[in-house]
Amino acid sequence: MKITSPTQFQSDTGPFDLIGDIHGCGSEAEALLEALGYQLLYTGPEGARSYDVTHPEGRKPVFLGDLVDRGPRSPDVLRLVMSMVRAGRAYAVMGNHDDKFRRWLDGQAVKITHGIEESIAQFAQEDAAFRLEVRDFLYQLPSHLILDEGLLVVAHAGLAEKFHGHFSGQERAFALFGDVAKHRDQHGLPIRLNWAADYSGKPTVVHGHVAEHTVREENDVYCLDTGCCFGGHLTAMRWPERDIVQTPALAAYFHSPRWA
Ligand SMILES: [Mn+2]
């Protein structure tokens, strides 16, 4: 289903479990969902697994993007998330890595850096039909969603209030990459500006993208990316309860100069 407006599911009051950047960490994603009370039925070994995931109380995960790259099981993570979103049992927004991987699947030229090489190697085992299915799924992911009667805004890198509720080029760039400076740091990485310091909007904003060792909250803006792929944790926040539930990474799968 094509999502034509960020407000399309605004009347869905959840409850939700907001989940930060998975980055191919399939085992940690399975463990986190089980810790959150989901019932995971699956067939197939790791790397070729299909899922049927439900929650006895009807809770829904909201995946905050960056499903792929860096970790060892991006195809499994995609099968899990795609099955839940298609069944109407979960939401997902697009991350910058998902967008880049979609372009690679589409045959477009992308830089083979920042962990896409892991996804490409894993997809060598996958058939053309699955690649097409993933490409089409990633294409239709929204850049942001408004949920719970407007109390909750989710976007991969967060979203300044002026962009809430409308899809546009500027909105999409912010939702995928955040507020970034024009110049880059000594590692050639974008310098991120702290837009949350100026946030005073009514909705709570929950995002991923900026990996830190602990959950960060400022002005009702939460970042749930706790660097699972770097050896940190995979993090969920229950909504509306705002409880944090985490599962530790089984390994450090990828190195970042920003993660020490
Ligand atoms: Mn990420």
Residues whose N, C-alpha, C, O or C-beta is under 5 A from the ligand:
A	BS01	MN	D21 D66 H209
